[in-house]
Amino acid sequence: MTDPEFARQAEASGAAPARGDAAGPPLPEWDLSDLYPGTESAALKRDLTSAQDRTKAFKHRYHGKVAGLDGDALGEAVAEYEDIDETLSRLMSYAQLIYAGNISDPEVAGFYQTLQERVTEISTDLVFFTLEINLIEDGEIADKLKAERLNRYAPWIRDVRVLRPHQLDEDLEKILREKAVSGRSAWVRLFDETMARLRFPVDGKDLTSAEVLHLLSDSDAKVREAAALSLGKVLGENAPVFALITNTLAKDKEIEDRWRKFPRPTSARNLSNLVEDEVVDALISAVKGAYPKLSHRYYALKARWFGVERLRYWDRNAPLPEDDDRQTPWDEARDKVLGAYGAFAPEMEATARKFFDRRWIDAGVRPGKDPGAFSHPTVPSAHPYILLNYQGKTRDVMTLAHELGHGVHQVLAAPRGHLLADTPLTLAETASVFGEMLTFRALLADETDVPRRRVMLAGKIEDMLNTVVRQTAFYDFELKVHGERKKGEVPAERLCEIWLEVQRESLGPAIDLEGDYRFYWIYIPHFIHSPFYVYAYAFGDCLVNSLYATYREWEGAADLKGTFKDKYLDMLKAGGTKRHRELLAPFGLDATDPAFWDRGLGMISSLIEELEELD
């Protein structure tokens, strides 16, 4: 089953009152009836009962017999497994979206938890199937794959079998699945609901985490300072419970990794992303080596613009002094993004437009709503849904472009089917970051005012630094925390020290990180929801930078421009059927080559140079 990609809860994103922007109509809310009419609907109950009955029948028919099936029979079994799992994923997708819409509602939380328990109980009876597939010897499975019916699922079989060395016996796999509801999932829920309940006092108002994070990019320095101090103070007061959550989940992962014989804390994530440890190591090494010419260089430049030697941490994402804080109404943001997509490929624009026309987006801001942004693919028989907290800033326009990229990717890959549509996290950011770049370049091309161009370039550079440098630092933080957790529980104060160490290294000497900034590790949801997920952002951004550079090179050649577009759309439509080497080969790119990452980082450096020329 597919979990939603809870993406882009950057320090500059967040939420405010539950309404549209001041200059326009109410923002759209999604219509989830394409999944189910309601939490008590007959359709939902029918699917739950049907999935339970079909799962029991499936287990009765195939348990202990998978290895003896010929290719056609195994292909038929995989197709039935796919159909059952898609129904379970539809149920959980609906529950997750309902929950994201109002995390703080006890009834919604109860519905989500109850359905999660039921789905987990049902899906446990399917555990045997992939385990038995992995017990088949390589030569034998190769013979079975000659059958056309099974060969359709060859990429899925390939990906399932990468876990062969790490799978446990059936009883252990089942108990891990069943206990997740009262173990890992319960701790994740505790994190989400605790964060949703916290309130941060600023100027006489009690704000949500999203609202206070949003103020960190306010044009008023006093507002930024008040928000930053309130955020740090409240997080600090709650540090013990978040330290407990972090330690418990790190220990839980260490135990499972040990049983599965994963050599490193990151290995499970890398394997699920279908990327080699050494490729990720090369990425991280390249980014860390580029800190001085990227983040250190940019923030020193920004400090000079602000007339100080060192920026306070609440000024890191501050708008430039000449920024007029221009607001972009929702309809204008929609048209800008669709226009940028359409200029590249009409098929992309047509696909993206469906999200607006068919109520697949929840863009407004309201208390209790998930404070971030994501595109949830749900299931191929339905369609994705996008969650935003749109407030009209340029960064919000970029977030819309980003999440629409995910959505377009998910729609284009859906014909592959439930088991083949999902893309590894390292490639899941491709369309989103590419969509951002298309939108940014279109906006920049339309802007002739030099101060405004400088503001736009600075904003884009900061977003890229948040995506590449910050996420690499987050990954480094996780590595250190999980490494120390093996020796024993890591106190909250030590977690703060690790946080400051990696932040100082990544951001450089031009940022003052003193005070309660040490507690800011607490609000990053990725550490809790998806350990070691964060490098996928840096991977995706650098990959797209290299890809976009190739596009610009090909763009000038009339006979090749269409070729790039076609190859790009084919890459998105491939879903999870190909790995990164196969997908990048048509563009002459190779992620195993260290020069690949330098090429991607070079684009960020060139944007800083472009900005310096305007200084």
HUZIUR-V653828 format. One record per pair of residues at least 6 apart in sequence whose ideal C-beta (glycine too) atoms are under 7 Angstrom apart, sorted by the first residue. I is the first residue (numbers start at 0). GAP is how many residues later the second one is. D is the distance in whole Angstrom. If there is no record, write none. Layout:
# HUZIUR-V653828
I:GAP:D ; I:GAP:D
This chain:
# HUZIUR-V653828
0:84:6 ; 0:87:6 ; 0:88:4 ; 0:91:5 ; 0:122:7 ; 1:87:6 ; 1:375:6 ; 1:420:6 ; 3:92:5 ; 3:370:5 ; 3:372:4 ; 4:369:5 ; 4:370:7 ; 4:401:7 ; 4:423:7 ; 5:366:6 ; 5:368:5 ; 5:519:6 ; 5:523:6 ; 6:365:7 ; 6:366:6 ; 6:367:5 ; 7:364:6 ; 7:365:5 ; 7:391:6 ; 7:394:6 ; 8:362:6 ; 8:363:4 ; 8:516:6 ; 9:456:5 ; 10:202:6 ; 10:205:5 ; 10:306:6 ; 11:204:7 ; 11:205:4 ; 11:305:5 ; 11:383:5 ; 12:200:7 ; 12:359:7 ; 12:360:6 ; 12:376:7 ; 12:382:7 ; 12:386:6 ; 13:196:4 ; 13:197:6 ; 13:199:4 ; 13:200:3 ; 13:357:6 ; 13:375:6 ; 14:193:6 ; 14:195:3 ; 14:196:6 ; 14:199:7 ; 14:350:4 ; 14:354:7 ; 14:356:5 ; 14:374:4 ; 15:195:6 ; 15:198:6 ; 15:349:5 ; 15:375:6 ; 16:348:6 ; 17:346:6 ; 17:347:6 ; 17:348:3 ; 17:349:7 ; 18:7:6 ; 18:345:7 ; 19:6:4 ; 19:7:4 ; 19:310:6 ; 19:344:7 ; 20:306:6 ; 20:308:6 ; 20:309:6 ; 20:370:7 ; 20:371:4 ; 22:304:7 ; 22:306:5 ; 23:305:4 ; 23:306:5 ; 23:307:6 ; 25:338:7 ; 26:303:6 ; 26:336:4 ; 26:337:4 ; 26:363:6 ; 27:331:6 ; 27:333:5 ; 27:334:7 ; 27:335:5 ; 28:333:5 ; 28:335:6 ; 29:329:6 ; 29:330:6 ; 29:331:6 ; 29:332:4 ; 29:355:5 ; 30:328:4 ; 31:62:6 ; 31:65:6 ; 31:66:7 ; 33:348:5 ; 33:349:7 ; 34:55:6 ; 34:58:6 ; 34:59:4 ; 34:343:6 ; 34:347:6 ; 35:7:5 ; 35:8:4 ; 35:58:5 ; 36:6:6 ; 38:59:7 ; 38:72:5 ; 43:47:7 ; 46:40:5 ; 46:43:7 ; 46:44:6 ; 47:43:6 ; 47:70:6 ; 49:37:7 ; 50:33:6 ; 50:36:5 ; 50:37:6 ; 50:71:6 ; 51:70:5 ; 53:30:5 ; 54:29:6 ; 54:67:5 ; 54:70:5 ; 54:71:6 ; 55:69:6 ; 57:22:6 ; 57:23:7 ; 57:26:6 ; 58:66:5 ; 58:69:7 ; 61:15:6 ; 61:67:7 ; 62:65:5 ; 65:8:7 ; 65:63:7 ; 65:66:4 ; 65:67:6 ; 66:65:6 ; 66:68:6 ; 66:69:5 ; 68:8:6 ; 69:74:7 ; 69:77:7 ; 70:73:4 ; 70:74:7 ; 70:75:6 ; 70:76:3 ; 70:78:7 ; 70:79:5 ; 71:75:5 ; 71:77:5 ; 71:78:7 ; 73:70:6 ; 73:76:5 ; 74:72:6 ; 74:74:3 ; 74:75:3 ; 74:77:7 ; 74:78:7 ; 75:73:6 ; 77:72:7 ; 77:75:5 ; 80:45:7 ; 80:48:6 ; 81:335:6 ; 81:336:5 ; 81:337:5 ; 83:42:7 ; 84:41:7 ; 84:333:6 ; 85:293:5 ; 85:295:6 ; 85:332:4 ; 87:31:5 ; 87:34:6 ; 87:35:6 ; 88:290:5 ; 88:329:7 ; 89:288:7 ; 89:289:5 ; 89:292:7 ; 90:24:6 ; 90:28:6 ; 91:24:7 ; 91:27:5 ; 92:283:6 ; 92:285:4 ; 92:286:6 ; 94:16:7 ; 94:17:5 ; 94:20:4 ; 94:21:7 ; 95:280:7 ; 96:279:6 ; 96:288:6 ; 97:10:6 ; 97:13:7 ; 97:14:7 ; 98:9:6 ; 98:10:7 ; 98:13:4 ; 99:270:4 ; 99:287:6 ; 100:261:7 ; 100:268:6 ; 101:6:5 ; 101:266:5 ; 101:267:6 ; 102:89:6 ; 102:90:6 ; 102:93:4 ; 102:265:6 ; 102:267:6 ; 103:92:5 ; 103:93:6 ; 103:264:4 ; 104:263:6 ; 108:84:7 ; 112:76:7 ; 115:65:6 ; 115:69:7 ; 116:64:5 ; 119:57:6 ; 119:58:7 ; 119:60:7 ; 119:61:5 ; 122:54:7 ; 123:50:5 ; 123:53:5 ; 123:54:6 ; 126:43:6 ; 126:46:5 ; 126:47:5 ; 126:50:6 ; 127:42:5 ; 129:30:5 ; 130:36:6 ; 130:39:6 ; 130:42:6 ; 132:24:7 ; 132:27:6 ; 133:26:7 ; 133:27:6 ; 133:29:7 ; 133:30:4 ; 133:33:6 ; 140:16:7 ; 143:6:6 ; 144:6:5 ; 144:9:5 ; 144:12:7 ; 152:266:6 ; 154:265:6 ; 154:421:6 ; 154:422:4 ; 155:263:4 ; 155:264:6 ; 158:115:7 ; 161:109:6 ; 162:108:7 ; 164:96:7 ; 165:94:4 ; 165:95:6 ; 165:96:6 ; 166:6:7 ; 167:91:6 ; 167:92:7 ; 175:80:7 ; 182:69:6 ; 183:65:6 ; 183:68:6 ; 186:58:5 ; 186:61:6 ; 186:62:6 ; 187:340:6 ; 187:341:6 ; 189:55:6 ; 190:54:5 ; 190:337:5 ; 193:47:6 ; 194:14:6 ; 194:328:7 ; 195:172:6 ; 197:11:6 ; 197:36:6 ; 197:40:7 ; 198:7:4 ; 198:8:7 ; 198:9:7 ; 199:7:5 ; 199:9:7 ; 199:12:4 ; 199:30:4 ; 199:31:6 ; 199:34:5 ; 200:29:6 ; 201:10:6 ; 201:13:7 ; 201:24:5 ; 201:25:5 ; 201:28:5 ; 202:23:6 ; 207:159:6 ; 207:163:7 ; 208:162:6 ; 208:314:6 ; 209:161:3 ; 209:179:6 ; 211:15:5 ; 211:18:6 ; 211:19:5 ; 213:177:7 ; 214:8:6 ; 214:9:6 ; 214:12:4 ; 215:8:6 ; 215:11:6 ; 215:12:6 ; 215:98:6 ; 215:101:6 ; 216:100:5 ; 216:101:7 ; 216:102:6 ; 216:176:7 ; 217:6:5 ; 218:100:5 ; 218:104:7 ; 218:106:5 ; 220:94:7 ; 223:90:4 ; 223:91:6 ; 223:94:6 ; 224:89:5 ; 227:85:7 ; 227:86:3 ; 228:287:7 ; 231:283:6 ; 231:284:3 ; 231:285:6 ; 231:287:5 ; 231:288:7 ; 232:283:6 ; 234:284:4 ; 234:285:7 ; 234:287:5 ; 234:288:6 ; 235:280:5 ; 235:283:4 ; 238:253:4 ; 238:280:6 ; 238:283:7 ; 239:252:6 ; 241:280:5 ; 242:248:7 ; 242:249:4 ; 242:252:6 ; 244:283:7 ; 245:235:7 ; 245:249:7 ; 245:281:7 ; 246:238:6 ; 246:242:5 ; 246:243:6 ; 248:279:6 ; 249:231:6 ; 249:232:5 ; 249:235:4 ; 250:234:6 ; 252:12:7 ; 252:278:6 ; 253:228:7 ; 253:231:6 ; 253:232:6 ; 256:8:6 ; 256:11:6 ; 261:6:5 ; 263:13:7 ; 264:214:7 ; 264:217:4 ; 264:267:7 ; 265:11:7 ; 265:14:7 ; 265:266:5 ; 266:10:6 ; 268:262:7 ; 268:263:4 ; 268:264:7 ; 269:6:7 ; 269:7:5 ; 269:10:6 ; 272:151:4 ; 272:152:5 ; 272:153:5 ; 272:263:7 ; 273:150:5 ; 273:305:5 ; 274:149:7 ; 274:151:5 ; 274:305:6 ; 278:312:6 ; 278:313:6 ; 279:255:6 ; 281:312:6 ; 281:315:6 ; 282:252:7 ; 282:255:6 ; 282:256:6 ; 282:259:7 ; 282:314:6 ; 283:188:6 ; 283:191:6 ; 283:251:7 ; 285:308:7 ; 285:311:4 ; 285:312:6 ; 285:315:6 ; 286:181:6 ; 286:182:7 ; 286:185:4 ; 286:251:6 ; 286:314:7 ; 287:184:6 ; 289:311:5 ; 290:178:7 ; 290:214:7 ; 290:215:6 ; 290:217:7 ; 292:312:6 ; 293:171:6 ; 293:175:6 ; 293:307:7 ; 293:310:6 ; 293:311:6 ; 294:170:5 ; 294:174:5 ; 294:211:6 ; 294:212:6 ; 294:213:6 ; 295:212:3 ; 295:214:7 ; 296:311:6 ; 297:163:6 ; 297:167:6 ; 297:310:6 ; 298:12:6 ; 298:208:6 ; 298:209:6 ; 298:211:4 ; 298:212:6 ; 299:210:4 ; 300:311:7 ; 301:9:6 ; 302:6:6 ; 302:7:6 ; 302:8:5 ; 302:207:5 ; 304:15:6 ; 304:16:7 ; 305:9:6 ; 309:200:6 ; 309:201:7 ; 309:202:5 ; 310:199:6 ; 310:200:5 ; 310:201:7 ; 311:200:5 ; 312:198:6 ; 312:199:6 ; 312:200:5 ; 312:204:5 ; 315:195:6 ; 316:145:6 ; 318:6:6 ; 319:134:7 ; 319:135:5 ; 319:138:6 ; 321:129:5 ; 321:133:6 ; 322:132:5 ; 326:65:4 ; 327:64:5 ; 327:66:7 ; 327:69:5 ; 328:63:7 ; 329:33:7 ; 329:60:6 ; 332:64:5 ; 332:67:6 ; 333:22:6 ; 335:61:6 ; 335:103:7 ; 335:107:6 ; 336:60:7 ; 336:63:6 ; 336:64:5 ; 336:67:6 ; 336:102:5 ; 337:11:5 ; 337:14:6 ; 337:15:6 ; 338:103:7 ; 339:98:5 ; 339:99:4 ; 339:102:4 ; 340:7:4 ; 340:8:4 ; 340:11:5 ; 340:94:7 ; 340:97:6 ; 341:7:3 ; 342:99:7 ; 343:94:5 ; 343:221:7 ; 344:220:5 ; 344:224:6 ; 346:222:6 ; 347:60:6 ; 350:57:5 ; 350:60:5 ; 350:61:7 ; 351:52:5 ; 351:55:7 ; 351:56:5 ; 353:6:7 ; 354:6:5 ; 354:31:6 ; 354:49:6 ; 354:52:6 ; 359:23:6 ; 359:24:7 ; 359:25:5 ; 359:26:6 ; 360:25:5 ; 360:27:7 ; 361:25:5 ; 362:25:5 ; 362:27:4 ; 364:24:5 ; 364:26:7 ; 369:17:6 ; 370:18:6 ; 371:153:7 ; 372:14:6 ; 372:15:5 ; 372:16:7 ; 372:26:5 ; 372:30:6 ; 373:13:5 ; 373:29:7 ; 374:9:5 ; 374:11:5 ; 374:28:5 ; 374:31:4 ; 374:32:5 ; 374:35:6 ; 375:8:6 ; 375:9:5 ; 376:7:5 ; 376:33:4 ; 377:6:6 ; 377:7:6 ; 378:39:6 ; 379:34:4 ; 379:37:6 ; 379:38:5 ; 379:41:5 ; 382:28:6 ; 383:23:5 ; 383:26:4 ; 383:27:6 ; 385:17:5 ; 385:18:7 ; 385:21:6 ; 387:11:6 ; 387:12:6 ; 387:15:6 ; 389:6:5 ; 389:10:7 ; 393:62:7 ; 393:65:5 ; 394:64:7 ; 394:68:7 ; 397:38:5 ; 397:41:7 ; 397:42:7 ; 397:65:6 ; 400:34:5 ; 400:35:5 ; 400:38:4 ; 401:30:4 ; 401:31:7 ; 401:33:6 ; 401:34:5 ; 402:29:7 ; 403:31:6 ; 404:26:4 ; 404:27:4 ; 404:29:6 ; 404:30:3 ; 404:31:7 ; 405:25:6 ; 405:26:5 ; 407:23:6 ; 408:14:7 ; 408:22:4 ; 408:163:5 ; 411:157:7 ; 411:160:5 ; 411:161:5 ; 412:8:4 ; 412:10:7 ; 412:159:6 ; 412:160:6 ; 412:162:3 ; 413:7:5 ; 415:159:4 ; 415:161:6 ; 419:155:6 ; 419:156:6 ; 419:157:5 ; 420:154:4 ; 420:155:6 ; 421:153:7 ; 421:154:5 ; 422:152:6 ; 422:153:5 ; 423:152:7 ; 424:108:6 ; 424:111:4 ; 425:110:5 ; 425:113:5 ; 425:114:7 ; 425:154:6 ; 426:153:6 ; 426:156:7 ; 427:108:7 ; 428:107:6 ; 428:108:6 ; 428:111:2 ; 428:112:7 ; 429:110:6 ; 429:113:6 ; 429:114:6 ; 430:141:6 ; 432:107:5 ; 432:108:5 ; 432:111:4 ; 433:110:5 ; 433:113:7 ; 433:114:7 ; 436:107:6 ; 436:111:5 ; 439:20:5 ; 442:13:6 ; 443:9:7 ; 443:12:6 ; 446:6:5 ; 446:9:6 ; 449:164:6 ; 452:161:6 ; 453:157:6 ; 453:160:5 ; 456:150:6 ; 456:153:6 ; 456:154:5 ; 457:153:6 ; 459:147:6 ; 460:143:7 ; 460:146:5 ; 460:147:6 ; 460:150:6 ; 463:77:6 ; 463:140:5 ; 466:70:5 ; 466:71:7 ; 466:74:5 ; 467:70:5 ; 467:73:5 ; 467:74:6 ; 467:136:7 ; 468:37:5 ; 469:36:7 ; 470:63:4 ; 470:64:6 ; 470:66:4 ; 470:67:5 ; 471:34:7 ; 471:63:7 ; 471:66:5 ; 472:29:5 ; 472:30:6 ; 472:33:4 ; 473:50:6 ; 473:52:7 ; 473:60:4 ; 474:57:7 ; 474:59:5 ; 474:60:5 ; 475:26:5 ; 476:21:6 ; 476:22:6 ; 476:25:5 ; 476:44:6 ; 477:49:6 ; 477:53:6 ; 477:54:6 ; 479:18:5 ; 480:9:6 ; 480:14:7 ; 480:17:6 ; 483:6:5 ; 494:26:6 ; 495:22:4 ; 495:23:6 ; 498:19:6 ; 498:21:7 ; 498:22:4 ; 499:13:6 ; 499:18:5 ; 502:10:6 ; 503:9:6 ; 525:7:5 ; 525:8:5 ; 541:55:5 ; 541:58:3 ; 541:59:6 ; 542:48:7 ; 542:57:7 ; 544:55:4 ; 544:58:4 ; 544:59:7 ; 545:43:6 ; 545:50:6 ; 545:53:5 ; 545:54:4 ; 546:40:6 ; 546:42:7 ; 547:55:7 ; 548:50:6 ; 548:54:6 ; 549:37:5 ; 549:39:7 ; 550:13:5 ; 553:6:4 ; 553:7:6 ; 553:10:5 ; 554:6:6 ; 566:19:5 ; 566:20:6 ; 570:12:5 ; 573:9:6 ; 579:11:5 ; 580:9:7 ; 583:6:6 ; 583:7:6 ; 588:7:6 ; 589:6:6
